[in-house]
Amino acid sequence: MKLKFKNQQFQTDAAKAVTDVFQGQKNAALLEFTHDLGTDNGGFFDAVGYKNQPIEVSYSEVLNHIREIQMAAQLKPTESFDRADLRLTIEMETGTGKTYTYIKTMFELNRLYGWSKFIIVVPSIAIREGVCKSFEVMSEHFAAEYGKRIQSFVYDSSQLTKIDQFASDSNMHVMIINTQAFAARGEDARRIYMKLDAFRSRRPIDVIAATNPILIIDEPQSVLGADKKNATRNRLKEFNPLFTLLYSATHRADDIVNMIYRLDAMDAYNKKLVKKISVVGIEQKGSTATNGYLYLESIELSEGNPRARIGFDKRVGNGVKQVTQLVADRFDVYQNSGELQEYANNYRVTEIDGYNRCIHLQNGITLSEGEVIGAVNEQVIRKAQIRATILAHIEKERKLFRQGIKCLSLFFIDHVDNYREADGGKGIYAQIFEEEYERIVGELQLRFSDDPEYVKYLKSFSSDQVHDGYFSRDKKNNVVESKAKESENELR
């Protein structure tokens, strides 16, 4: 299957915001310089290299252009900027084609001003691979639009000949590099600053810096970090950038300088560029030591009086288990729990308030939807969150079912083994998920009796078929913890 791309006005506008900063700059060929090819058997070699032409537009003209762009876009106007470290900020909501936009911006900068040397800095190997894939799949699209191609490569300290090609070729080139390749403490990271025999006694950073590249930072809040004195910030200057473009949906406030384009979440939603995301929360209320466990999942309205779906502990045989039940006014939790002592203090529902979406108990406690009280540990909260997500998912899925639109719900979890154990077994979250999914589907079949087609669809999948996880893997294909200690689980 071949992907097709089309120009969208907001992406064109974002690229134009960058190019308009340099109005008046001559469209000139790359500037030639003496490209040091290093030493070989005692001899010195050099050749013609190509670098970006310097910015010839005056400081005051660039500042005026930036301010004009900002005023038209209702952005905070720039007072001044550092000519030696010109940075332009572009904010684009996640899912609006940020990578496409900065690739398009490269082609526009080349078309208008002849600039052809670019470096993209990304915060991780995973994002780096995604960017590389974008260049691959978008190659034909941009070649058709601009009549040329951009040569892209990933910086690799073991494949340094590509740096020579980057410096010695007059065509468009982009080097993609992750911060670990130049700002970490390992030997591979240090190689970019070392004179290497394999690179004919040259430092890779010197050859790269001689091209005066345009620096593009993807997700600067992750690349730069919060520490103003960290290694990455300082070492980026050694690339000797002509100027720097920062692209993200979530810039750090103190890193926003010279913002020239903004497409925030509300703009993206209003333009129908991204889908709406719903978030369901569980809130713990009151003391965990003095109250019995009680969770108000939802208020259900019907032609009669409203009812409440609550979770509480119930004596079953010789043990106690948590149950969820649809109840009406005057429901006595104490009696229905098997007379557990924790509910002896007037745990009787006196009012179910459908307007304010809450319940009132005889002991004075009021619970709103999503609130939980009592002897609550982390597992109880996780169980309530999983159940709430399944309910919200099914509600949304039922609405979209006849339109053929897939509904997706995500869980972000703290440790892989909470979902999938090392031997391939199911972790505690997976077990809770399957228990709650089966319970919920069983409860909802009667409520959905007027929609037999959707009920049939629900029943066509077992609980272990509707969820799966995405995790980092080692070379033996075993799931491992990611550095961020966060993994993603998907409900389909």
N, C-alpha and C positions, 0 to 999 in steps of 0.2 A: 504494500500500500504506500502510495506517495502522498506526503502531506502537502497541503496547499495553504499558502499564506496570503493575506491581503493587507493592504495599507489601511490603517485606522487613523482617524484624524488626531486623536489624542497622542498617539505615538509620534506622528509627524510634528505636532506642536512641541512635544518634549525635545525632539532633535533640533527643531528650529530655535528653541530657547537657548540652546548651547551655541549654535552657529551665529546667532544674532549678536552674541557678546563680542565677536571679533569682526564686525562689519568694518570694512575699510582695509582689511588685511588682503594683500595681493595673493592671487592664486599663482604660486610659484612652484617650480619643481623642487625636489628635495635638494638640500644643500650637500655638496660633496665635501668629504673630509678624508684625511689620511687614516685608513683603517689598519691598525696594527695587527699583523698576522702572527706576531711572536717570533721566537727564535727556533732555529733548526740546525743542529750541528755547528753551533757557534755563529751562524749567520742571522741577520735580521731581515725580516720581510714585511712589506706593507703593500696595501692596494687601495683603490678608491672605495670609500664607504659612503653611505647616504644617511643623512639625519634630517629631522624636521627643521624647516625654516623657523627662525625665532619670531616671536610676536612683534610685529612692527607698529601695530596700533599703539598710540600713546596711552599712558596710564589714565589720564583724564577721560579719554574717549571710551576706554573699556569700562571705567566706572560709570560713565553716563549711560552706556548701553545696558549695563547690569541694572541700573536704577530704572530705566525706561521699561525693561522687561518686568521688573518687580512691581512697578506701579500699575502696569496694565493687568497684571495677574493678582493684584491686591496682596502682595507679599511685603514683608518688612524690608524697607529699602536699606541698602548697604551704605555705611558711612565711609568706609575706606577698606582697602585690602592690601595684602603683602604681595608686591609685584614678584618677589622671588619665590612665593609659594601661593600662587593663584589657585584657589579651590572653588568649585561650583557645585552646589547641592541640588540634586533632583530627587523628589519624593514621589514614589509610585507604589500604589497599593499592591499587595501580594496578589498574583493571578492576573495582572493586567499586561504582562509581556515586557517586563523590565529588561530581560536579556535581549529580546528582539529590538527594543528601543535603543539600547546603547550600541548594538551592532549597526543599526541604521544610522545612528549619530556618527559613527566612524566613517561610514561611506559618505555622509554629507560633509564632514570636515575635509575629507579627501577631495570631494568634488569641488567644493568652494575654495579651499585654501591650499590644497596639495599635500596636507599632512598625511603621513602614511605609516608612521611607527607608533604602535600602541602596546601597552601592557595592561592586562586585566589581573587584578589581585583579588583573590577569593579567600574566605576564612577556613575552608576545609577541602579535603580531597574529594568528598562526595559532591560538593558544589562545583568544584573544578571539573569533574567528569560530566556533570550536567551542562556546564557551559560549553565544553568541547563538543558534546552531542548536539547542542544548539547550532554551533557553527557548521557541523556536518549536515544537519537536516535543512538548514536555511541557505545553504550554499547556492543551490540552483535559483532560488527565489531572488536573492540579491544580485546574482550574476545577470539575471534577466532584466532587473531594474536598472542596474548601474553599468552593465557591460564589462565588468571586471570582477575578479575574485580576490578575496583577502586570504593570505596564507597564515594559518594558525598552527601553533605548536605549544606543547606543554614543556615548561622548563624542567630539565632533568640533568642533574649534575654528572650523570654518566653518558650523556649524549650532547656534548658541548658544541659539536659542529653546527647544530641548528642556530646557535647564537651568532656564529660567523655569517651564516646565510641571512639572518635577521639584519645584521649590520651592513652587509655588502650588496644587498639586492635593492633595487629602486622601486620595487612593487610594494603594495600594501602588505604589511606583516603585523601580526599580533602574537605576543607571547602571553600565555596564561600561566600564572604561578600562584600557588597557595602559600600562605604566610609561613607555614612550617618549613618551607624550602629555603627561607632566608632569615627568619627571625627566631627559630628554635635554638636549642643548645647543642643539638647533636652534630656529629661530624659532617653529615651531608649538608646541613644548613650552613655550616661554616665554609664549605667549599666555594661558595659563590664569592667569598672575599679573599680566597687564597690564590697564590700563584701556583698553578698546577702544571706539572710536567705534561700531562695529557692534553693541556690547552696551550702548549708551547710557551710555558713560563708567563702566562698572562692571568689576570684576575677576571673572571666572567663579568663581575659587576662593572668593571671599567669599560669593557666592550659594549655592554648594554647602555650604560650611562652616556656614552659618546653619541648615541643616536638621538638624544634629547626627546625621549618618547612622551606621548600623552598617556597619563596614568588614569585607569578606570578602576575604582574600588567598589566591588560588589559586596553589599552588606557591611558598610564601614563600622557599624556599632560592634560587630564581631571582629573585624580585622584590626581596628584600632584599639578596642578595649576602652575601659574607663580611665586607666592610668595615663595621664598626660606625658609621663616620662618613660613609657614602656619601650621595649626594643623595636617593635614594629614601627611605631611612629617615627623614631629616629632613623631607622634604616630605609624607610621609603624615600627619604631625601637623597639617599645615595644613588637612586635611579636617575637623578637629575631630570625630573619631569618638566616638560614645557608648561603644563598645567595639569590639574587633577580634577576628575569628575567623580562625585560620590553618589551612588544609587542605592536607595533602600526604601522600604515602607515604614521603617521604625528607626529613624536617626536618633542618636543621643542629642538631647537639647543643646548641650554645650559644644557639640561638633557641627551644628548647623551654621554654615557660613555661606553667604552669597547664594541663598536659595533662589533659583530662577524658574523652577517648575514644581508644582505640587498637584498630585492627583491622590487625595486622601481617601479613606474608606467610604465616607459619605458621597464624595464625588463619583467614585467607582460604582457604588451601588445605584446612585441616581441615573448614571449613564448606562445602567444594566450591563456593566462590564464584569461584575462578579456576582455570585449567588449570595443570598443572605445566609448567615451562619447563626444558628440558635444555640444558646448556652443554657444548660440546666444546672442549677446549683443546689447544694444541700447545706443547710446552716444549722450548726449546733447551738442550742439555746439553754441557758441556765446551767445549774450545777450537774455534774455527772455523778455526784455521790449521794444526793438526798432524794432524787426522783427516780421513778421507774422508767424504763425505756419506752418511749412512745414517739412514733414518727407519723406526721401527717403527709401522706403522699399526694393526695389530690382531693378536691371537692368536685362532686359530680352532680350536675344539674339535670333535672328531668321535669316532666309535667307535674309531678307531685313535689314533695318536700326534698330539699337537697340532701345528699348523703356524702359521707366522708370515707375515703379509703385510708385506713390507718395500719401501722405496723406495731406490734407489741410482742412481748414474750408470753409463751403459753406452755403450761405443764403438759407433757406428752409422755405417758408411761412413767419411767423412773427419771426422765430428764426434762429439759426445757428447750424449746426451739422458738425461733422468731417466725411469726406468721403475719400475713397481710390480709385484711378483711374489710369488706364494704359494710359500713354501719350507718344506723339512723340515730335520731335523737334518743336520749335516755339509755344509750348503750353503756353497760357497766363493764369496764375493762377488768375489774377485779374478779367478777363472777366468771367472765369468759376466758380469763387466763388460767382457770383452774384454782382460783383463789390464792394466787401468788401474793405473798405479804408485801411486796414492793408496790402493789396497786391498792393497798387497803385504805389509803388516805383519800377517799372520795374521788376516785378516778372514774367518774361517770360523766358522759357527754350531756351537757345541758342545752347546748345550742350549736347548730351547724349553720354558720353564716355564709350563704352563697354569694352575697354581694362583696364582702371583704375577704372571701376565700380563707376562712379560718374556722376553728372550733373552740368552744369554751367548755371547760371542765368545772365540776362542782367545787373543786378545791381552789379555784381561782386561776388556774393555768390557762393561758390562751396560746394556741399553736396555729401558725399560718402555714400555707402550703410550702413544703420543702424544709420545714423546721423539724428538729429532732431533739428530744430531751432524754435525760436519764443516764444509766450506766452504759455509756457509749465508748467503745474502743475504736481503733482505726479500722478494724475489719467490718464493724457495723456501719461505719460511714461509707466505706468502699462498697459494701453490699447495697446500701441505699442509693449510692451514685450509679452503680451498674443497673439497678432496677429502674431508676428514673430515666436513664439513657435509653434502655430498651423500650420503655413505654413511649417516650418522645419519638423514638425512631419509628415504631409501628404506627403511631398516629400520623406522622408525616408521610410514611411510605404508603399508607392506605389512600391518602389524598392524591398521591402521584401515580398510584398503581395503574389506573386506566389511561394515563398519559404516556405510559412506557418510559417514565423517568426513574432512574435508579436513585435511591436514597442511601446515603453513606453516613455512618456515625463513627466517631473516633474516640478511643481511650488513650490517654498518655499515661504510662505507668512508670513506677520508680525503678523496678528491677525486673530483668528478663525472667528470672526464676519464679516470680510471682505469677507469671502467665504460663511459662513453659519451662519445665525442669530439664536439667542437663541430660537425663536419660530419655528425653522425649515425652515424658509424662506431663499431665496437666497440672499447672500451678494453681494456687488458691483462687486467683481471679478468674481463671478459665472455669474452674469448678462452680464458683458462685454464678458466673454468667449462665452456664447451661442449666443450673437449677432454677434460676429466676426466669430465664427465657421460657422454659417448659411450663412453669407455673403461670406466667403471664399469658402465654398463648392459650392455655387451658381456660383461664378466667375470661378472656376476651371473645371466645367463640360464641357464647350466648349473646353478648352485646353486639356482635357483628352478624347476627342471624339474618339481617336484611341484605347482607353482602356475601352470599355464598361463594362467589368466584374468588374473592380475596381470602376468605377463610380456607378454601381449598389450596390456594397458593401458599398460605402460611403453613399448612399441615404437610405440604410437599417436601419440606426441609426439616431434617432433624436438628437439634440444638447445636451439635458439633459441626454442622455444615454452614452455619450462618456467621461464623466469626473466624478470624485468622489474624496472625501477627506478622509484622515486618521488623526484622532485627538485623543488626550487624552480624556477620559471620566470619569465622577465621578460615585459614586455608584448608582445614579439614571439613568445612561446611557446618561447623557447630556454631550455634547462636552464642554471641558474646555480648557483654555490656558495652554500650557505646561510651565515648568519653564524656558525653553530656549526661550520662546516667538516666537517659530518658528514651523510651521506646514507644512504638506506636502500634495500637491494636485496632483492627477494623471490624466493624459490624456491617455486613452486607445485606 
